[in-house]
Amino acid sequence: MSDEKNEPLRSVRQWVVVRGTSMDLRVGTGILSEFPRVLKSAAGRPHACALVHEDSVSEDVVRVLHDNLCDQGFKVSTCALVPAGCSLAAVEALNTQLAEARVTSDDIVLVVGGLETLSVASFACAGWCGGTRLAEVPIDLPSAVVAATTPRALDSAGRERVLSQDATARYTMIDLDLIDADPTGESALLAFALMVQTAMCDSDRSFGRLWDAADAIAAGDADALIAQLQDTLKSRGKISSATSAALRQSLEFGTTFADALLSLAPEVSRSTALADGMRFAARLGVAQETLSIDDMLAVDEVLERLGLDTTHADVDPTALADRIRENRFLCTNRFMLAVPRGLGRVRLAVMTDELLAEHTAAWCASRPE
């Protein structure tokens, strides 16, 4: 009996709304060689293509893209990039390579790399020659979830993530054959946490779809992961491009707590810190009577089903509360945290020092032995 129905989907396509335009998303397995044909179709008469890749990307991946781009009629310039952080200096380094490759606004820049590299490319291509088309191939699951729709803000003036930017990628290809999708590994777990964050900020329907797929995703089902990546990027694009600042700011859900926790307990994984940040925010929602206990437990359960554990780190509650406040006051004069008001609805809420102190004390006291 044929087992075709058990084979993972080869490729799915999704148009993702981003600020002022849309992005052509392709997700699947074994689709790397197809991407140049997609770019040829988009470009019409091919011009130049700068193929930029992190130096850690395998030679086979670079060669497949290079040869297929050439076959499609592109004049290809290949540039190896050593990841050098996410700053204006890194943008300038990439600009230098684009200049050496004589890239213009009529050409395409195809970048293969992780979140920081893709974010640097997004910033550079937004302004290069008035705007140059950017195509992305992420090499890990967290980058696949966030890079195209919510690129990382650049570091500047000795501070992290202060130069924010809109998404500029016009084409993204996620090939699971290039990515470590082990559902028990840190890379996948962080991607799962980001999926929960996105669904909680989008809608109850988005959360419901993730809830239904959680067991299959955690079990390593490729079809379920492909479908969820498609759904998450569509949702994340909608949120990040919303005209409502309140909706865009909802993607802070869990991150302020996670950053504060990691600054005090760097041994904690990013996936665990973000998951605990969402658990913490859900309990604040219950305390403010904007979230039901049942919905709080639903957040806990979907995180648990996806394999996202809670931290065992011993953290001082006063130090944690102070660090949460410090992190928020770096970019705003108002102390507000992203708190859920329901499944699929998160908004910034004013937070009193007393409520924060109470909940950080309770959270720290409840750490497992």
Secondary structure by P-SEA (a helix, b strand, c coil): ccccccccccbbbbbbbcccbbbbbbbbcccccaaaaaaaaaaccccbbbbcccccccaaaaaaaaaaaaaaccbbbbbbbccccccaaaaaaaaaaaaaacccccbbbbbbccaaaaaaaaaaaaccccbbbbbbbbcccccccccccccbbbbcccccccccccccccbbbbbccccccccccaaaaaaaaaaaaaaaaccaaaaaaaaaaaaaaaaccaaaaaaaaaaaaaaaaaaaaccccccccccccaaaaaaaaaaacccccaaaaaaaaaaaaaaaaaaaccccaaaaaaaaaaaaaacbbbbcccccaaaaaaaaaaaaacccccccccccccccbbbbbbbcaaaaaaaaaaaaaaccc
